[in-house]
């Protein structure tokens, strides 16, 4: 895997320094968002694996603020795009604009030309505009008039959606969902966490002014490059590889599912397990590492049968059953 070069004059980070810097992201994000360490870890894993993240949660759980704070804690360029029903594909990727002074068409870059794109309420835009992200997320490029325009590296899409509101929304098709490495659930805060939120706002916290909250960049391109290289070197024994394959194959024969995890899901699970193991300070993957990331990696890659949905079965419950029945290697 080709790693991005560090900016001129920037010191190259070692694996231990990179790991420490990426762990500091959680502390920095906590200055503005309370109690979402697991989601921050998921965003870090996505960056390490060159993947994208779909954040799902009810309104008011700080999904947008979390991604904005995460971007502020990274020394990376970031842009926010509010997805609406009238958004056009060119508003996402960019378009050719006629310049009367030169009598020629010039390309105006869209917001995808960044390191971290916050795609806010992605399911509020029609399929035509959603599809503009397919090439962006898979190939990390756009094609305009037959010309390939690569995106910056690193590049990650962090998209948000509301799981309970259906009016005025356009559910993401399977092909789009499969472009996301992880689907992370953003839960409601605990009682103590919610009390902490109120105390912060009472003390004058302004979610629109992250600098005033003390959020500063604590990791950057050099840390990410070192981390990606280290994750690639994490070892995986053959029994663990077999365990990943068996888990994904078990979803394909589950009576509750009409669509199981594909081979792409298995490779995604391998990558996220390696990143999880490295963040935990190990140079090898254990079955517990696989279990730790299995739900977030696979929950959006499987589809329930209608009768299972009517019975109240959830994708996480199916994955829990699979994890409980597939033998764990010693």
WODAKA-V839537 format. One record per backbone hydrogen bond with DSSP energy under -1.0 kcal/mol. CO is the residue of the C=O (numbers start at 1). NH is the residue of the N-H. Records with the same first field share a line. If there is no record, write none. Layout:
CO=NH  NH
This chain:
7=10
14=18
15=19
16=20
17=21
18=22
19=23
20=24
23=26
24=28
25=29
26=30
28=31
29=32  33
36=40
37=41
38=42
39=43
40=44
41=45
42=46
43=47
44=48
45=49
46=51
52=181  182
53=159
54=184
55=161
56=186
62=66
63=67
64=68
65=69
66=70
67=71
68=72
69=73
71=74
73=218
74=76
77=116
79=118
81=120
84=87
88=91
89=92  93
90=94
92=112
93=110
95=108
97=106
99=103  104
104=99
106=97
108=95
110=113
112=114
115=156
116=79
117=158
118=81  120
119=160
120=83
121=124
122=125
123=170
126=130
127=131
129=132
130=133
131=134
133=137
134=138
135=139
140=151
142=149
144=147
147=144
149=142
156=117
157=53
158=119
159=55
160=122
161=57
166=169
173=177
174=178
176=179
177=180
182=54
184=56
190=194
191=195
192=196
193=197
194=198
195=199
196=200
197=201
198=202
199=203
200=205
201=204
206=209
210=215
211=214
219=75
220=224
221=225
222=226
223=227
224=228
225=229
226=230
227=231
228=232
231=234
235=285
237=241
238=242
239=243
240=244
241=245
242=246
243=247
244=248
245=249
246=250
247=251
254=257
256=305
259=303
262=266
263=267
264=268
265=269
266=270
267=271
268=272
269=273
270=274
271=275
272=276
273=277
274=278
275=279
276=280
277=282
278=281
283=235
286=290
287=291
288=292
289=293
290=294
293=297
294=298
295=299
296=183
298=301
303=258  259
305=309
306=310
307=311
308=313
309=312
314=318
315=319
316=320
317=321
318=322
319=323
320=324
321=325
322=326
